Amino acid sequence: MTSLCSVLEPSAYATGRMAREDERLFRPGGLELTVRAVALAGMRRGSKVVDIGCGAGQSVAYLRTRGFEAMGIDCAVSDKEAVRPADSQCHIVASADELPLPDCSTDGVLAECSLSVMQDQERVLAECARVLVDGGRLMISDLYARKPEAIARVCALKRSCAAGMMVREELEARLDKQGFTVDVWEDHSRALRECAARFILEHGSLRGLWRCDGEDSTETIQAAMKAARAGYFLLVARRRQREARPGGLNNER
């Protein structure tokens, strides 16, 4: 996972850690949801998979142990990486809206709890489409509003990482525009509830889970998320085949 590069105090949700100096993985569904995403996408050993907003690199490390050619990209430098810092090919410091990868060079792109905290989601999706091979898979797990008519309250939050919560229909429309076809959409809102309960159990409240720099109170954030019925989803989308046109340009099929 990653946080907006401009955020001064990343939240626990954005960093993927329980609290400062705590290296344990913290995200809805954990690695179990990563395993499911890769299986639903049909990724095989040897596939090239890029994790955008990889944070400390737990998913990258896991995928590499399973035989994937996995690499993580994050705009922030992690002080305690699960992926060995010496292996620069495993973890690259870069922005997801300008991926340092060639066109059609990747079999799969993974975005876990990261798309919602990126400033230009449209551009990020365009970059994912660019680097994926025809038929490549985009795997996203993130926040969404199960009551989209109340999403305005969430979007009005100033600096909370929850402000990027998505609406299913809008996300699917963006993906279609960028050349993707959604093959799988699963609701995993229970994993979000369990994640929040775990945070409360260890910290006594939800303070620090959604806040990024303190401009929005915990109560304001929770009220907005409750109004929108905050949920969590897993999506797998397929990069449609590009049709060659005269002059070397491509068109979408």
C-alpha positions in Angstrom: 0.0 0.0 0.0 1.0 3.6 -0.2 -0.2 7.0 0.9 -0.6 10.2 -1.0 3.0 11.4 -1.4 2.0 14.8 0.0 0.5 13.4 3.2 2.5 14.3 6.3 1.1 11.8 8.7 -0.1 8.7 6.8 -2.9 6.8 8.5 -2.7 3.1 9.5 -4.9 2.2 6.5 -2.7 4.0 4.0 0.6 2.6 5.4 -0.6 -1.0 5.9 0.8 -1.0 9.5 -0.9 -1.0 12.8 1.1 1.9 14.1 4.5 3.5 13.9 7.4 1.0 14.4 4.9 -1.9 14.1 5.9 -4.1 11.1 2.9 -6.3 11.1 0.8 -6.4 7.9 -2.4 -4.5 8.4 -5.0 -4.4 5.6 -8.5 -5.9 5.0 -8.2 -9.6 4.1 -4.4 -9.6 4.6 -2.3 -11.9 2.3 -5.3 -14.3 2.0 -7.0 -11.8 -0.2 -3.8 -11.4 -2.2 -3.8 -15.1 -2.8 -7.4 -15.0 -3.9 -6.9 -12.1 -6.3 -4.0 -13.9 -8.0 -5.9 -17.1 -8.3 -9.0 -15.4 -9.7 -6.8 -13.6 -12.2 -5.3 -16.9 -13.4 -1.7 -15.7 -12.7 0.8 -18.5 -13.0 4.3 -19.1 -11.8 6.7 -17.0 -13.7 4.1 -14.3 -14.5 5.4 -10.7 -14.2 3.3 -8.9 -11.5 3.7 -5.3 -10.4 2.3 -4.2 -7.0 1.6 -0.5 -7.1 1.6 1.2 -3.8 3.5 -1.8 -2.4 4.4 -0.2 1.0 6.7 -2.4 2.9 6.5 -5.0 0.2 4.8 -7.9 2.0 2.8 -8.9 -1.0 5.8 -8.7 -3.3 7.8 -10.9 -1.0 5.0 -13.4 -0.8 4.5 -13.6 -4.6 8.3 -14.1 -5.1 8.3 -17.1 -2.8 5.5 -18.5 -4.9 7.5 -18.3 -8.1 6.2 -15.0 -9.5 8.4 -12.4 -11.0 7.0 -9.7 -8.7 8.1 -6.1 -8.3 6.8 -3.3 -6.0 6.4 0.3 -6.8 5.7 3.0 -4.2 6.2 6.8 -4.1 7.5 6.6 -0.5 10.7 5.0 0.8 9.9 2.4 3.4 12.2 2.4 6.4 11.6 -1.3 7.1 11.0 -3.1 3.9 10.0 -6.7 3.7 11.6 -6.8 0.3 15.3 -6.6 0.6 16.5 -3.0 -0.2 19.6 -4.4 -1.9 17.4 -5.9 -4.6 16.5 -2.8 -6.5 14.6 -4.7 -9.1 12.1 -5.8 -6.4 11.2 -2.3 -5.1 11.3 0.9 -7.1 10.6 4.3 -5.7 8.2 5.9 -8.3 4.7 7.3 -8.7 1.9 5.0 -9.9 0.7 7.7 -12.3 4.0 7.5 -14.2 5.2 3.9 -14.0 8.8 3.4 -15.0 7.9 0.4 -17.2 7.8 -0.2 -20.9 4.5 -0.6 -22.8 2.9 -4.1 -22.7 5.6 -5.4 -20.3 3.6 -6.8 -17.4 1.2 -9.8 -17.0 -0.5 -8.5 -13.9 -0.9 -5.3 -11.8 -1.9 -5.4 -8.2 -3.3 -2.5 -6.2 -4.2 -3.3 -2.6 -5.7 -0.5 -0.6 -3.7 1.9 -2.8 -5.9 3.3 -5.6 -8.2 5.1 -3.2 -5.2 7.1 -1.7 -3.7 8.1 -5.1 -4.3 11.6 -6.2 -5.1 11.0 -9.9 -6.9 7.7 -10.1 -7.7 8.1 -13.8 -4.1 8.5 -14.8 -3.1 5.6 -12.6 -5.6 3.3 -14.4 -4.3 4.6 -17.8 -0.8 3.7 -16.7 -1.9 0.2 -15.7 -3.5 -0.2 -19.1 -0.4 0.9 -20.8 2.1 -1.5 -19.1 -0.2 -4.6 -19.2 0.0 -7.0 -22.1 -3.2 -7.8 -24.0 -5.2 -10.1 -21.8 -3.2 -9.0 -18.7 -5.0 -8.7 -15.4 -5.6 -5.7 -13.1 -6.3 -6.8 -9.5 -7.8 -4.2 -7.1 -8.9 -4.4 -3.5 -10.1 -1.2 -1.9 -12.8 0.9 -0.3 -16.2 1.5 -2.0 -19.5 3.1 -1.1 -22.3 0.6 -0.8 -24.6 3.6 -0.6 -23.3 5.8 -3.4 -25.8 8.5 -3.0 -24.0 9.5 0.2 -20.5 9.5 -1.3 -20.4 13.4 -1.3 -19.9 13.3 2.4 -16.9 11.1 2.1 -15.4 13.2 -0.8 -15.8 16.3 1.3 -13.3 15.0 3.9 -10.2 17.1 3.7 -7.2 14.8 4.1 -8.5 11.5 5.3 -7.4 8.5 3.3 -11.0 7.5 3.2 -11.8 10.5 0.9 -10.8 8.5 -2.2 -13.5 5.8 -1.6 -15.0 4.7 -4.9 -18.4 4.0 -6.4 -18.6 0.7 -8.2 -20.4 2.0 -11.3 -18.0 4.9 -11.7 -14.9 2.7 -11.3 -16.2 0.2 -13.8 -16.9 3.1 -16.3 -13.3 4.3 -15.8 -11.9 0.9 -16.4 -14.0 0.4 -19.6 -12.7 3.8 -20.8 -9.1 2.6 -20.3 -9.6 -0.6 -22.2 -10.5 -3.0 -19.4 -13.3 -5.5 -19.0 -14.3 -6.4 -15.4 -14.4 -10.2 -15.0 -14.8 -10.4 -11.2 -16.3 -8.2 -8.5 -16.5 -9.6 -5.0 -17.7 -7.9 -1.8 -15.3 -8.4 1.2 -16.8 -5.8 3.5 -16.5 -8.3 6.4 -12.8 -8.1 6.1 -13.0 -4.3 6.5 -15.1 -4.7 9.7 -12.6 -7.2 11.1 -9.7 -4.9 10.2 -11.4 -2.0 12.1 -12.2 -4.2 15.1 -8.6 -5.4 15.3 -7.4 -1.8 15.3 -9.8 -0.9 18.1 -8.8 -3.9 20.1 -5.1 -2.9 20.0 -5.4 0.9 20.1 -8.7 1.5 22.0 -10.3 3.6 19.3 -10.3 4.2 15.5 -8.2 7.3 15.9 -5.3 6.9 13.5 -7.0 4.4 11.2 -8.4 6.8 8.7 -6.9 10.2 9.5 -3.9 11.4 7.5 -3.0 14.8 9.1 -5.7 15.7 11.6 -7.8 18.1 9.6 -10.8 15.8 9.9 -11.9 14.5 13.3 -12.3 10.8 13.8 -16.0 11.4 14.5 -16.5 13.3 11.2 -14.8 10.6 9.2 -16.7 7.8 10.8 -20.0 9.6 10.3 -19.3 10.0 6.6 -18.2 6.4 6.1 -21.3 5.2 7.9 -23.5 7.3 5.7 -21.9 5.8 2.6 -22.0 2.3 4.1 -18.3 1.9 3.5 -17.4 -1.5 2.1 -14.4 -3.3 0.7 -14.2 -5.0 -2.7 -11.9 -7.3 -4.8 -12.0 -6.7 -8.5 -10.2 -8.4 -11.4 -10.3 -6.7 -14.8 -8.8 -7.9 -18.1 -6.9 -5.7 -20.5 -8.7 -5.9 -23.8 -6.8 -6.7 -26.9 -5.4 -3.8 -28.9 -6.1 -3.7 -32.6 -3.2 -2.6 -34.8 -3.9 0.3 -37.1 -1.9 1.7 -40.0 1.1 3.7 -38.7 1.6 1.5 -35.7 -1.2 3.0 -33.6 -3.6 0.8 -31.6 -7.3 0.7 -31.1 -9.4 -1.1 -28.5 -11.5 -4.1 -29.4 
